[in-house]
Amino acid sequence: MRDQAAAVLRDNDAGTWTKASPHLYPHQWSWDSAFIAIGWAHLDVRRAMLELEQLFAAQWTTGLVPHIVFRAGPGTPYFPGPEWWDCAAVTPAARGLPAPTTGICQPPVHALALQRIWQLTPPELRPEIQARIRALFPRVVSWHRYLATRRDPEASGLVTTYHPWEGTDNSPRWDRALARIKVASPGPYTRLDTSAVGDPSQRPTDWDYDRFLWLVEQLRKYRYDDVQIYRHHRFLIKDVFFSAVFVAANAALLDLAGLAGASDADRGDLAGWLDRGRAGLARRFDAGSGRCADYDVRTGEPIRVLTFAAFAPLFARTADAGQLAAQLRLLDSAGFCGDPRLRWRLLPSTSPADPAFQPHNYWRGPVWPVIDWLLWQSLTELGCPARAEQLRRDSLAQLGAGGQFAEYFDPFTGEPLGSPRQSWTAAVALDWIG
């Protein structure tokens, strides 16, 4: 399996960056690249660093790391392409970059990748890799500062997302917010994703895509200006999963601060964002149910759909013993990993007990290996080695049975779904194998 996973990365390697998958995702994706860098670190730590360096070369002057860098060049089949975003034409923050980008972002897994790269660096390469981490570190801090300020002007400790593509595209977490958009008319378009996968039921619907594209048009209208977006945009969500990753990422940067020669000011900021994030998640946590809930900024309403985001304190590696106990009970309850119909005790993206659950449809039910990798890391760090090891074994069993390093999997049958030969799936397999 290790050789097969390595072959996926090498086949998707574009020289200085890695395609997320051969056909469906032919460009460089932000959080994909972070996971991919972890996989490369098991094969070549220099190549792992290059993956992140190339991604951050497309960072905006605001600090935003865009969710796609369109590196494969014009004419590459992908929709929606850079012309839908038109970032460099409407905002100076995106000008002078090595390739066109989108105008939104994804969860900040990058600091976790840097931390893992350093852990896997052999002694003879440590001087070189340390120097490269020192050079990249200020850019990652700038990225975190963007999230902590422009995406959280309330200083709530929770990151605000502007678009479902900023993490979990068609998750039922967004259904009510999207349903408020009654007149989404993005103009004529032709999707490529449904034909690339072959089974449209595994992808978001056209109803979803109408709204996804309409939201892109709105962001472009606001010139990707966070102040204007906060004032006018229809989709503003305090995303507890995104925020949890940000908490873990701030802790990872603090862990690397000495190695990177971080200033006292940056260390203070990171520590402040870490504490604020933990407090923000604690306010969204319900001790009775053991769940953490997003909330809709526009309506002030909590989002109570049963999805993997309920485990935000776990993903944030909570220091609160009560939260941890409640989250572990919920994790192995019948609503999640304790459902007897599951082929393996792996976390479904939406609970089978939720009315919105669909076992084949993208973020509405399938198991995503990258999410289980994040959970595995958290359980390991939180002192739950037996549960973490079971998660690792089950994840490898799922990949072995599927045989494709698929994007996601049916939680009941283990059927591989979505795009095959997915780079980030191969990457986390390499880390699980060690």
C-alpha positions, 0 to 999 in steps of 0.5 A, a space after each residue: 500500500 505504501 508503494 501504491 500511495 507513493 505512486 499516486 503522489 508521483 503520478 500527480 506531481 507537476 514538478 513543483 506542486 501536486 494536482 489534487 487528482 488527475 482529472 477532477 481537480 487538476 490544479 493546486 488546492 490549499 488544504 489538499 496541498 497541506 495534506 499532500 506535503 505530509 505525504 511527501 515528507 515520507 518520501 522527500 522532505 525537500 519536496 514536501 517543503 516545496 509544496 507549501 512554498 509554492 502554495 504560499 507564493 500565491 498568497 494575497 497581500 491581505 494574508 489570504 491563502 486562496 483555496 485554488 491556485 490555477 497552476 495547470 494553465 489556461 485551457 485545462 478542463 475545470 469549472 469554474 475556472 479563473 474567469 469566474 473569479 477574476 481576482 486580479 482585475 478587481 482587487 490589488 491584493 491578488 495582483 502580481 501572483 504567479 498564477 490566477 487564484 480564487 478569492 476564498 480560502 480553506 481550513 488552515 492545515 498548513 501549520 500542522 503540515 509544517 510541524 509534521 514535516 519537521 518531525 519527519 526530517 532526517 538529521 542530515 537535512 535539518 539545517 536546510 529544512 529549518 532554514 526553509 521553515 524560518 523563511 516560510 514561517 512569517 507567511 504562515 503567521 500572516 495567513 493566521 493573522 488574516 483569519 484572526 482579524 479579517 475573518 473574525 472582526 468580532 474577536 469571537 475566536 471563531 472564523 467566519 466563512 463566506 462560501 460553502 467551498 471554504 471547506 465542506 461544499 454541500 454539507 447540510 450545515 449550509 442548507 438553511 443559509 443557502 435556501 434563503 437565496 431565492 433568486 440565484 441566477 449565475 448565468 448559463 454554465 456547464 458543469 464538468 464534475 458530474 461527468 468526471 465522476 460518472 455518477 451525479 448522485 455523488 456530487 452537489 446538485 444543480 440547486 447547490 451549484 446555482 447558489 455556489 456560483 451566485 455567491 462567487 458573483 457576489 464576492 466578486 462584486 464586493 471586490 473580495 473586500 472583507 469589510 464590504 463582504 461582512 456588511 452585505 454578503 448573504 452567506 456568513 457562517 461561524 464555522 466551528 470545524 474551520 475554527 477548530 483546525 485554526 486552534 490546532 494550527 496556532 498550537 502547531 505554530 507555537 510549537 515551531 516558534 523557537 525553531 523558526 526564530 519567531 518574534 515575541 510579538 508573533 508568539 504573543 499573537 499566536 498564543 492569544 489567537 489560540 486562547 481566544 479560539 478555545 474560548 470561542 469553541 467552548 461557547 458553542 459547545 453543549 455539554 448535554 448533547 456533547 456537540 459543538 454547533 456552527 451559527 449563522 451570522 446573518 440570523 444569529 441562529 445555531 446550526 444543529 445538523 448532526 455532522 462531523 463538525 459537532 466534534 470541533 473540540 476534539 479537532 481543536 485538541 481540547 484541554 477541557 476534560 469534560 468536553 473531551 469525555 462528552 465528545 468521546 461518548 458522542 463519537 462512539 454513540 449510535 449516531 456516529 461511529 457506533 452505528 451498527 451498519 457502518 463497515 468500519 468505525 470511521 466518522 461519517 461526514 453527516 450522521 446516519 441519524 440525521 434526516 439529511 444523510 445520504 451515504 453517497 453524496 459528497 459531504 452529506 454522509 460519506 467517510 473522508 480519510 482526511 477528516 479521519 486523519 485529523 481525528 486520529 492526530 487529535 486522539 493521539 495528542 489527547 492521550 487516547 492511543 487505543 481509539 486512535 490506533 483503531 481509527 488508523 487500522 480501520 482507515 487503512 482497512 478501508 483504503 485497502 478494500 477500496 484499492 483506489 485511494 478514493 476521495 471519499 467512501 460509502 460508510 456502510 459498504 466501504 465503496 470508493 466514491 468521488 475521484 480516484 487516485 486522490 492525492 490527499 488520500 494517498 498522503 494520509 495513507 503514507 502517514 498512517 503507514 509510517 
